[in-house]
Amino acid sequence: MLFAVPDGRECSVGFVASKKIGNAVKRARAKRRLRALFLKMIPMLKNGKYVLVAKPPILDTPFNELEKAFRRAIKRLDIGQ
């Protein structure tokens, strides 16, 4: 899940993984995957504040499918450059 507030200044991001994801190891892995995804996609994004919330399927979904979902979210929210 992606929340965005484009503000034109700088790009800042927060990553959230609740206990619904699992134990601390699984939550850390989910945040690492979100961080890697965000860093790969950052050139496509407008400056703003972003919050990425991990959902349980993130641990089993292949990275390329996460990329596709993130691209769709960027288009849907109109936050791409």
Summary of the structure (lengths in Angstrom):
residues: 81
radius of gyration: 12.4
end to end distance: 19.6
largest distance: 36.5
contacts: 211
relative contact order: 0.28
helix: 49%
strand: 22%
